[in-house]
Amino acid sequence: MKIAGVCVVLLVLLSGCNSTTESAKNNNESTIAKNQDDLYCKQDIITGSKFTKRRCRTKDQIEHDRRAAKDMLNRQQSTVGVQGGQ
């Protein structure tokens, strides 16, 4: 009898988690659908895994990331060969 009660409780808990995930998915998809013209999506491979992650960004975000990466490389190249303390 206790096993049946535990099974019912687990079933209720798991069904609640499943419905929450579905509603969150629907909200996220509708947000993307409203701004679909402005978003560019790409599948990125997660390092150390076989899974991919969908990454959606606006044109401004892509340009900002590109500039930030370029600036970082320029800073690193300008400090090559400089020894500290002298």
C-alpha angles and dihedrals in degrees: 000000000000091000091055091051092049090049092052092050092049091048091053093047094048094047090052091053092049094052092049091054092050093051091048090050092050092050092049093048092050091052090052092045092056092054097032094125092057098044128085114197128201134177109236121196112232111232112249093015141082091226127100129211125212111232119192121187138165123247090255092053091050091050092047092051091048092052092046092052091048092050091049091052092048091052092050093048092050092056097049111121096012111130119205126227100035 
